[in-house]
C-alpha cells in the first residue's frame, strides 16, 4: 500500500538501481533516464545508456474484492487500488555490440534484484511513499506481437531492441475515510401500514 506517488517512485527506483550498479569502467558515460513517448521520437535520444518507458498501466486483478484499508490508529479507508506498471527498457549505444552488452548487463542486474525494497522506492523526492515492509516485484514480461506493433508503430525511426518488464501489485492507498455507523440493534417492518394504503 502506497500513496499516489508510487507510480513515479517505482520508475525512479529502477533508474536509481541501474545507475548505482552500473559497471563504470565499461559504461562510464552511460545515462539512465525515464522516457515518455516524445523522447522515443527524438532522432538521437541518448548517446549511450538505458531508457525506461512506462507504456501501459493495468489493474491487478489478483484480488478483486479488497477490504477497506485500516491505518495504525484504526481508521478505515476505501480499499487500495492495485495496479501493474508495464515498462519498456531500451539500451542505447553507438554500435550494436555495445548496445547488446549494455542490455545484457541491465537484464542480469534486474534479475539479480527482482524485489525493489522500500529504501530504494523511497529514494526520490517523496520519501514516505511506501510504508515499512512494502516492496515492489519486478518481473520480465512477454509482449504479444500486436503489442510490439502498437508500441513501435509510432517510433519507427528509433526502432531498438527492448526488454519489457512489469512492476506488479502496487497498491495505491485512498485518503477517503469511511464513516462508521452504530451497529443495528433491531429491525422494524411496518408491513401493516403499507398494506392499509
N, C-alpha and C positions, 0 to 999 in steps of 0.2 A: 504494500500500500504506500503510495507516494502522492505528493502534491502534483498539480498540473504541470509543474516544471520538469517532470520526469522524462518527457519525450525529448526535450532539448538536452537534459543532463545525460541521457543514455548515449546519444551521439557524441557528445563532448567527452564522455568517459572512454569510448572506444578510441577516439583520436588521441586522447592523453595516454592511454595504454600503449598504443603503437609508437607514439613519439618518444616515450620513456624507454621502450625496449629496442629502439632502432639500433642496429649494429653500425656505429659511427664510422669505423674505418672504411667499410664498404659503401655505405649510403650516407656519407657525411652531409650532403646537401639536400637530402630528402625532405620534402614538405608533407604535412599531414593536415587535411582540411575537410570540413563539412561542405558539401556542394548542394546546390539547388539546380533546377533544370537549366537555367540560363548559363550557369558555369559550364555545363557539358556542351553547350552550343558554341562556346568560345573556341576559336581555331587552335589556341595553344593554352589549355587550362593551367598547366604547370610543367616545368622542365622535367622534374623528377619527384616522385612521391606517390602518396596514396590519397584518393578522394573517397569520401563516404557520402552516398546519396540516398536519402530516405525517399523511396519511390512509392511506398504504399503503407497504410495503417489499416489493420483489420481488428475486428472484435475477437477476442479469445473466447471460444465457446466451450471450453473445458468444463466450466461451472456456469450453468445458465442462471440458476436462481440463487443469487448471492444473498447472504444475510446482511442486515444492517451492520455498519461498522460501529464498534464501541471503543471510545478512546480510554485513556488511562484513568480519567475521572468518572467513567461510567456513562457519559453522554452518548446517545445513539445518533448516527448519521445515516443518510441514504447509502446504499451499498456502493462499494468501489466499482469502478468501470474498468474491466480488464482489456488491455489492448496488446497486440503484437506489432512490432515495428519491423518493416521489411526494408533492408538496406542493400545497396549495390556498391560493392567495394571494388575500386578500379585502380590498377597501378599505372603510372605514367613514367615514361623514360624515353631517351633519345634513340635507343636501339631495342629491338625485340628481345634479345638475350637478357639485357639488363632489366627490362620490364618484367620478364618472366622470373628472374631471380628475386626481384622485389616482391612479386606476387607470392612466390614460394615461401619467402621468409614471413610475409604477412599472414598467410594461411596457417603456417606452423605456429606462429605466435598466438593467434586467436584460438587455435585448437588446444594449445597448452594452457590457456586461460579461458575456459568456457563459461565460468561464473564471474561476473563483474561484482565485486564486493561493494558494500555501502561506502567505504572510504574512498574508493575510486569514483563512484557515482556522484558523491557529494563534493567532488574535487573542484567543480566550476564555481560560478558566482553564487549559485543557490546552494548553500552548504547544508541546509536542513531539508532537502528534497525527499530523501529516503530515510526511513526510521531505522533504529538499531535492529539488526537481524535480517534486514531486507537485502536482496541481491537480484541481479538480472541474469538470466541464462541466455547465452549467445550460441546459436547453432547454425550450421551451414544449411542452406535451403536448396530446393530444386525448383528451377523455373520451367514452366511449360513452354513449348515452342511459341504459343500465342503470346505469353508474357514477354518473352525475349523480343518478338517482333514489335509489340506495343511499346516497350521501353526504348528500344534503339531506333525506332522509326523516325523519331524526332531528332535523333542525334547521329544521323548517318555520317556527317563529315568527321566525327570523332569516334567512330566505332572502335571500341577497345575490348580486349579480353577483360572480363569482370567476374567477380565471385559474389553470389547472393548470400545474405545472412539474415536471420530473424532474431530479434531480441524479444523473448517470449514472456508473456504473462506479467505485464507491467500494469499494476492496479492503480488507477487514478482515483484518489480519495475525493469524496464530496464534502463540502463545508455546510451543506444544508442539514440542520439538526432536526431530528424527528421529535415531535412533541408526544408526550405520553399521557394518555387519558387514564383515569382511575379504572380499575377492573369492574366489570358489570357484576352487580350483586343479584338482581332479579330481573326477569323479563315479564312484561305485562302485555297481553294481547287483548285489545278491545274489539273482539270479533262481533259481540252483540251490538255494539253501537254502529258498526259498519253495516250490519245486515238490516237494521231498522231504517236506514236512509234510503 
